[in-house]
Amino acid sequence: MYLPRIFKTFMERHRELTEAQLKAGELASQAGPLDQKAQHLVQLGIAVGLGSQGGVRSHARRALGAGATREEIQQVVLLATTMVGFPLMIAAYGWIEEVLTTAK
């Protein structure tokens, strides 16, 4: 799995915080009926809303790994248009296109 260099550095320096964060994510993942693909698509939408380039890229990669199609990932980003506005949506669209291009 791809991890940005800053995250790897943080993990090395702050092992306990990293483990706690990962555990919280694991518990949230197990708290309901959504499968991994749906969870990553939801998290992708949230990342778009936040304008989080790293989050958008990460969850696009994870959604692909969980079986999401290119079209499903693109639709999640397109759905954000009316909620977050065109500028954030188009930025996220560019970020996912880079991920989808390198994932081929």
N, C-alpha and C positions, 0 to 999 in steps of 0.2 A: 504494500500500500504506500502510495506517495505521501510523504509528510514534508512540509516546508522546513527549511533549515532552522528558522526561528523557533518552530515548535519543538524540533529535536533538541535544540539548545536549552529551551525552557524545561523540557522533560529531564534532561541531565542535571540541571541546577535545582529543580524543584520537584523531585520525585513524588513526595507525599501529596502535594497539591495536584499534580498530574493524575495520580492514582485516584484521588477523591473525585476529580472532575470526570474521569472515565467511568468510575463507579456510578456517579449520578446519571450519566448518559445511559448506562446499561440498565439501571432501574427504570428510567423513563421509557426506554425502549420496550421493556417487559410489562409496562403498566396497562396496556390496552391491546385491542385486537388488530391493530395495523401491522401488516407485514413490513419487512425491511424496505422493499421498494417504495411502498406508500410513505413510510417514515422519512426516507431520504427525499422524496418529492415534496413533502410538506416542509422539511427543513430547508430545501432549496428555495421554496417560496418565501420562507421567513428571511433567509439570507438576502434574497432580492430586495425585500422590503427594507432591510437594514442598510442596503448598499454595501454589503460585505463581499468584497472581491474574493477573499480567501474562502469564505463560507459558500459562495456560489460555486466556485471551482470545486471545492471539496465535495459538496453534496451532489453536484453533477457527476463527478467521478464515482461516488458511492452509489448513486442511483443507477448508473450504467452497470456497475458491478453487481447490483441486486436485480438486474434484468430489465430495467427501464429502457425504452426505446429513445432514439434521438427525438422523435416527434413528441413523445410524452414530456421530455425535458424542455423542449422548446415551448410546448403549450403552457407549462407551469410559468415560464418567464413571460409569455404573452399575456397570461391572465393577470399578471401584476400591473399591467398598464393602467387600468382604471383605479387601482388602489394606491399606487405609488407614483404614478405619472410616467410620461414617456421618457424623460432623461434617465431615470434609474433603470427602467425596463431595458432601454437600448444599451446601456452600459452592461447590464447583466447578460443581455443577448450576445454581446461581443465576447464576454468572458466564457460563456458556455460554448460558443462557436470554436474558440481556441481549444477548449477541452475536447469537444467532439471531433475536431480535426486531428488532434494528436492521438485520439483513442482508436482511430481506424486501423 
